[in-house]
Amino acid sequence: MQSSSFIAVGALALMASFSAHAQDGADTAPPPQSMPGEYFDIPQSAQLKVPLGPPAGPNTNPRRPASQTVPSLGFALAVEAAQAAVQSCAADGYTVAAAVTDSAGNLKAALAPDGLRANGVYMAMHKAVTVVGFGMSTLQLRAQIERDPTLMARIKPNMSLLPGGLPIFKGGQLVGAIATSGAAAYEEEKCAQDGVRKIQSRIG
């Protein structure tokens, strides 16, 4: 197995308090800032004013997980799915990144193996956000856009139309997304699917 630089992120939550953009009124389009990661324009001057919090050590006020009313894709399963996808491609001789999000597009886990091409993990993240935004694989979305070019109006700057992103369903309900980046289109799809298969039966 290839060694990996592991990135695990609980959520991309820096979105709600920053400037919203006007919406053109289309009912089918996601509302402004409806997806994580849409805006990263936090001024550096503002970043310097963010409190640093208490010293390192035991957390005396731990945050309790939010109650789940829909099937959830937890951190451990997200990591396992990402690892399975990376390993699947590695077995075929490809070095790929993998990213897994929950059903809201919040990043749960990402892997960037040694030797990965530059920006590969970020491309995987963009693909996963796209899957959540449309509820279908990025390959399926490309086919849909060919039939209906007006769908391009729903594509946001943090999305990608490259293949390799797949939805994760439980009982017909979207619970997350997984995407890979760094190989040919159908190889990326295959490896992402292997990641889904690894955890499918244990999503609760």
C-alpha positions in Angstrom: 0.0 0.0 0.0 1.3 3.4 -0.8 2.0 5.8 2.1 -0.4 8.7 2.3 -0.5 12.2 3.6 -3.8 12.2 5.5 -6.1 15.1 5.7 -9.3 14.7 7.7 -11.5 17.7 8.1 -14.7 17.8 10.1 -16.4 20.4 7.8 -15.9 23.3 5.5 -18.0 25.7 7.6 -16.7 29.1 6.7 -19.6 30.1 4.5 -22.6 31.4 6.3 -21.4 34.8 7.4 -19.9 36.1 4.2 -21.3 38.1 1.4 -24.2 36.6 -0.6 -24.7 37.0 -4.3 -28.0 37.7 -6.0 -29.9 34.7 -7.4 -31.5 34.8 -10.8 -34.8 33.3 -9.4 -34.6 29.9 -11.0 -36.3 27.4 -8.6 -34.0 24.6 -9.6 -30.8 26.5 -8.8 -29.1 26.1 -5.4 -29.5 29.2 -3.3 -26.5 31.5 -2.7 -23.9 29.9 -0.3 -25.9 26.7 -0.2 -22.8 24.6 -0.6 -19.7 24.6 1.6 -16.5 26.1 0.2 -18.2 28.6 -2.1 -16.4 31.6 -0.7 -12.9 31.7 0.7 -12.5 35.5 0.5 -11.9 36.1 4.2 -9.6 39.1 4.4 -6.2 38.4 5.9 -6.8 41.4 8.2 -9.9 39.7 9.6 -8.1 36.4 10.0 -5.6 38.1 12.3 -8.4 39.1 14.6 -9.8 35.6 15.1 -9.3 34.5 18.8 -6.9 31.7 19.3 -8.9 30.1 22.1 -7.6 28.2 25.1 -4.1 26.6 25.3 -3.6 23.1 23.9 -4.8 20.3 26.1 -8.0 18.5 27.1 -11.2 20.1 25.9 -13.3 21.1 28.9 -16.3 22.0 26.7 -16.6 19.3 24.0 -19.1 19.9 21.2 -21.8 17.3 21.1 -22.5 15.8 17.6 -25.7 17.1 16.1 -28.6 14.7 16.2 -29.1 12.9 12.9 -32.6 12.6 11.3 -31.3 11.0 8.1 -28.8 8.2 7.5 -25.4 9.6 8.2 -21.9 9.2 6.7 -19.7 9.4 9.8 -16.0 10.2 9.9 -14.7 6.7 10.3 -16.7 5.4 7.3 -15.6 8.4 5.2 -11.9 7.7 6.0 -12.4 4.0 5.1 -14.1 4.8 1.8 -11.3 7.2 0.8 -8.7 4.7 1.7 -10.4 2.0 -0.3 -10.6 4.2 -3.3 -7.0 5.2 -3.2 -5.9 1.6 -2.7 -8.1 0.4 -5.6 -6.3 2.9 -8.0 -2.9 2.0 -6.5 -3.5 -1.6 -7.3 -3.9 -0.6 -11.0 -0.8 1.6 -10.9 -2.5 5.0 -10.5 -1.8 7.5 -7.8 -5.1 9.4 -7.0 -6.5 11.6 -4.4 -9.8 10.9 -2.8 -12.3 13.1 -1.0 -15.5 12.2 0.8 -18.3 14.6 1.9 -21.5 14.3 3.8 -24.9 14.9 2.3 -24.5 18.7 2.7 -21.2 18.8 0.9 -19.1 19.2 4.1 -15.8 17.5 3.7 -15.4 14.5 6.0 -12.1 13.1 4.8 -9.5 13.5 2.1 -6.4 11.6 1.2 -3.4 12.9 -0.8 -0.9 10.0 -1.4 2.8 10.7 -1.9 3.5 11.3 -5.5 0.1 12.8 -6.3 0.0 15.5 -8.9 -0.3 19.1 -7.7 -3.9 20.1 -6.7 -5.3 16.6 -7.1 -6.9 16.5 -3.7 -8.6 19.9 -4.3 -10.0 18.7 -7.6 -11.4 15.6 -5.8 -13.1 18.0 -3.3 -14.6 20.0 -6.1 -16.0 16.9 -7.7 -17.6 15.7 -4.5 -19.3 19.1 -3.9 -20.6 18.9 -7.5 -22.1 15.4 -6.8 -23.9 16.7 -3.8 -25.2 19.8 -5.6 -26.8 17.7 -8.4 -27.4 14.3 -6.7 -25.7 12.4 -9.5 -22.2 11.3 -10.6 -20.1 13.9 -12.4 -20.1 11.6 -15.5 -23.9 11.5 -15.5 -24.0 15.3 -15.1 -21.8 15.8 -18.1 -24.3 13.7 -20.1 -27.2 15.7 -18.7 -25.6 19.0 -19.7 -25.1 17.7 -23.3 -28.9 17.1 -23.4 -29.8 20.3 -21.5 -27.1 23.0 -21.7 -29.1 25.3 -19.4 -27.8 23.2 -16.5 -24.5 25.1 -16.9 -26.2 28.1 -15.1 -26.2 26.0 -12.0 -22.5 25.2 -12.0 -20.7 27.2 -9.3 -17.0 28.2 -9.0 -16.3 25.4 -6.5 -17.6 22.7 -8.7 -16.0 20.5 -11.3 -17.4 18.7 -14.4 -14.5 16.2 -14.6 -15.5 12.5 -14.1 -14.6 10.7 -10.9 -17.3 11.8 -8.5 -20.1 9.5 -7.2 -23.0 9.9 -4.9 -23.4 7.7 -1.8 -27.0 6.6 -1.2 -28.7 4.7 1.7 -32.2 3.5 1.0 -32.5 5.9 -2.0 -31.4 8.9 0.1 -28.2 10.8 -0.6 -25.9 10.6 2.4 -22.7 11.8 0.9 -20.3 11.8 -2.0 -16.9 10.4 -2.9 -14.5 11.5 -5.7 -11.1 10.7 -6.9 -8.6 12.6 -9.1 -5.4 11.7 -10.8 -6.2 8.9 -13.3 -8.3 8.5 -16.4 -12.0 9.1 -16.2 -13.2 5.5 -16.0 -10.4 4.5 -13.7 -11.4 7.3 -11.3 -15.1 6.1 -11.5 -14.1 2.5 -10.8 -12.0 3.5 -7.8 -14.6 5.8 -6.3 -17.2 2.9 -6.7 -14.8 0.6 -4.8 -14.8 3.1 -2.0 -18.6 3.2 -1.9 -18.8 -0.7 -1.9 -16.4 -0.8 1.0 -18.8 1.0 3.3 -22.2 0.7 1.7 -23.6 -2.0 4.0 -22.5 -0.2 7.2 -24.0 3.3 6.6 -26.5 3.9 9.3 
